[in-house]
Amino acid sequence: MVQQIGIVGLGVMGSRIAGRLLDSGYTLVGTNRTPAKAVPLVERGLVWCDTPRQVAGAADVVLSSVADDAALEAVATGEDGILAGLRRGTVYADMSTVSPQLSQRLACRARCLGSEMLDAPVSGSVPQAEAGELTIMVGGCQPGYERILPVLRRLGSVVRIGENGQGLVLKLAINISLAQQMIAFGEGVLLAERGGIDRKLAVDVMTGSVIGSPLLRGRAPLVVEPPEQAWFDIAMMQKDLRLALDTARHLGVPLPTTAAANDLLTLARTLGYERRDVASTREMLAELADGR
């Protein structure tokens, strides 16, 4: 039985994951690089720890949700890292989107310590995290997966993809499509607008047509009215595309449309859209159309 869960990383997604688990009745210990972001969760019952090592030492199951490879290295390794605090038999699931190769290396180190590390990246954004409707793709051993499954099911639908790193490979495959759908949708909406069609009308008709995937329907309001706080910003989106391109080179797989999308996001960042939601690609293209 899982008595206590540890969570490292309480940002946009980590805070929602922690909130769901608190609502489910679990006892949580946690930490974050910026302590102020944890205050609302502490007020709801999360027990603060000063280091990832302390979190790991106090938990039966450890989760982490951080931005990228560098952040995962920072919280997982070193004297105050998660691996230093793992107790024998603890299951550690990293829910970040990072390189499969890094996750596999860390999993090997955890196994040498008598623990199991899984990669458990998620598909979905803020609304899905808050509603417990994430799709969670797990890579790692079957016993570790079975032990952590009741916890992950509180967060959404869960499937074991295969061995360490394979959950991440599938997550990157999904995010290739996410980026390209949003870019193509932005192009189409802008074309309709410049043809004299109301933006909201265009978005409503397009998402109600055969192209209206769950992704586009869920993010359509962000195209009509871009959010002040990004659900998934362009910098993070490009990070995932670059991870996909790196993984593809390792596997010998050509990804020509992913490379083109990556180039467009580089341009978006040059124009100052780095922290804007990926739905703002329509705005960026409009800026280019106006010669600004």
QUIHU-V966031 format. One record per pair of residues at least 4 apart in sequence whose ideal C-beta (glycine too) atoms are under 7 Angstrom apart, sorted by the first residue. I is the first residue (numbers start at 1). J is the second residue. Records with the same first field share a line. If there is no record, write none. Layout:
I->J ; J
This chain:
2->60 ; 61 ; 150 ; 151
3->27 ; 60
4->27 ; 29 ; 58 ; 59 ; 60
5->21 ; 26 ; 28 ; 59 ; 61 ; 63 ; 151
6->29 ; 30 ; 55 ; 56 ; 58 ; 59 ; 62 ; 63
7->14 ; 17 ; 18 ; 28 ; 30 ; 63
8->30 ; 31 ; 52 ; 55 ; 64 ; 75 ; 82
9->14 ; 32 ; 64 ; 65 ; 66 ; 75
10->14 ; 15 ; 18 ; 30 ; 32 ; 37 ; 38 ; 41
11->15 ; 37
12->126
13->17 ; 65 ; 129
14->18 ; 65
15->19 ; 37 ; 41
16->20 ; 126 ; 129 ; 130
17->21 ; 63 ; 65 ; 95 ; 129 ; 155
18->22 ; 28 ; 30 ; 41 ; 46
19->23 ; 41
20->24 ; 132 ; 154 ; 155
21->26 ; 28 ; 154
22->26 ; 28 ; 44 ; 45 ; 46
24->154
28->46 ; 47
29->47 ; 49 ; 55 ; 58 ; 59
30->38 ; 41 ; 46 ; 48 ; 49 ; 55
31->48 ; 49 ; 50 ; 51 ; 52 ; 55
32->37 ; 38
38->42 ; 46 ; 48
39->43
40->44
41->46
42->46 ; 48
49->54 ; 55 ; 58
50->54
51->80
52->56 ; 75 ; 80 ; 81 ; 82 ; 85
53->57 ; 80 ; 81 ; 82 ; 84 ; 85
54->58 ; 85
55->59 ; 62 ; 85
56->62 ; 82 ; 85 ; 86 ; 90
57->85 ; 87
59->90
60->90
61->91 ; 148 ; 151
62->82 ; 90 ; 92
63->93 ; 95
64->72 ; 75 ; 82 ; 94 ; 95 ; 96
65->95 ; 96
66->71 ; 72 ; 75 ; 96
67->71
68->98 ; 239
69->73 ; 98 ; 99 ; 102
70->74
71->75
72->76 ; 94 ; 96 ; 98 ; 102
73->77
75->81 ; 82
76->81 ; 82 ; 83 ; 106
77->81 ; 83
79->84
80->84
82->86 ; 92
83->109 ; 110 ; 113
86->90 ; 92 ; 110 ; 113 ; 115
88->114 ; 115
89->114 ; 115
90->115
91->115 ; 116 ; 118 ; 144 ; 147 ; 148
92->110 ; 115 ; 117
93->118 ; 120 ; 148
94->103 ; 117 ; 119 ; 120
95->120 ; 121 ; 122
96->121
97->121 ; 168 ; 171 ; 240
98->102 ; 103 ; 168
99->103 ; 243 ; 246
100->104 ; 165 ; 168 ; 169 ; 247
101->105
102->106
103->107 ; 119 ; 164 ; 165 ; 168
104->108 ; 164 ; 165
105->109
106->110 ; 117
107->111 ; 117 ; 140 ; 164
108->112
109->113
110->115 ; 116 ; 117
111->116
116->140 ; 141 ; 144
117->140
118->138 ; 139 ; 140 ; 144 ; 145 ; 148
119->139 ; 140 ; 164 ; 165 ; 167 ; 168
120->136 ; 138 ; 152 ; 167
121->137 ; 167 ; 168 ; 171
122->134 ; 135 ; 136
123->134 ; 135 ; 171 ; 174
124->128 ; 129 ; 133 ; 134 ; 135 ; 156
125->129 ; 231 ; 232
126->130 ; 231
127->131 ; 218
128->133 ; 134 ; 156
129->134
132->154 ; 155 ; 156
133->156
134->155 ; 156
135->156 ; 157
136->152 ; 155 ; 156 ; 157 ; 158
137->159 ; 161 ; 167 ; 170 ; 171
138->145 ; 158 ; 159 ; 160 ; 161 ; 167
139->161 ; 162 ; 163 ; 164 ; 165 ; 166 ; 167 ; 168
140->144 ; 145 ; 163 ; 164
141->145
142->146
143->147
144->148
145->149 ; 160
148->152
149->153 ; 158
152->158
153->158
161->166 ; 167 ; 170
162->166
165->169
166->170
167->171
168->172
169->173 ; 247
170->174
171->175
172->176 ; 240 ; 243 ; 244 ; 247
174->178
175->179 ; 240 ; 244
176->180 ; 241 ; 244 ; 255 ; 258
177->181
178->182 ; 215
179->183 ; 237 ; 241 ; 261 ; 278
180->184 ; 257 ; 261
181->185 ; 213 ; 215 ; 216
182->186 ; 219 ; 278 ; 279 ; 281
183->187 ; 261 ; 264 ; 281
184->188
185->189 ; 216 ; 223
186->190 ; 223 ; 281 ; 282 ; 285
187->191 ; 285
188->192 ; 206
189->193 ; 199 ; 202 ; 203 ; 206 ; 223 ; 282
190->194 ; 282 ; 285 ; 286 ; 289
191->195
192->197 ; 202
193->197 ; 199 ; 202
194->289
197->201 ; 202
198->202
199->203 ; 224
200->204 ; 224
201->205
202->206
203->207 ; 220 ; 223 ; 224
204->208
205->209
206->211 ; 212
207->212 ; 216 ; 217 ; 220
208->212
211->216
212->216 ; 217
213->217
214->218
215->219
216->220
219->223 ; 279
220->224
221->225
222->226 ; 227 ; 231 ; 277 ; 279
223->279 ; 282
226->276 ; 277 ; 279 ; 280 ; 283
227->231 ; 277
230->275 ; 276 ; 277
231->277
232->236 ; 237 ; 277 ; 278
233->237 ; 274 ; 275 ; 276 ; 277
234->238 ; 265 ; 268 ; 269 ; 273 ; 274 ; 276 ; 278
235->239 ; 269 ; 274 ; 275
236->240
237->241 ; 265 ; 278
238->242 ; 262 ; 265 ; 269
239->243
240->244
241->245 ; 258 ; 261 ; 262 ; 265
242->246 ; 262
243->247
244->248 ; 255 ; 258
245->249 ; 255 ; 258 ; 259 ; 262
246->250
247->251
248->253 ; 255
255->259
256->260
257->261
258->262
259->263
260->264
261->265
262->266
263->267
264->268
265->269
266->270
267->271
268->273 ; 281 ; 284
269->273 ; 274
271->284 ; 287
273->280 ; 284
276->280
280->284
281->285
282->286
283->287
284->288
285->289
286->290
287->292
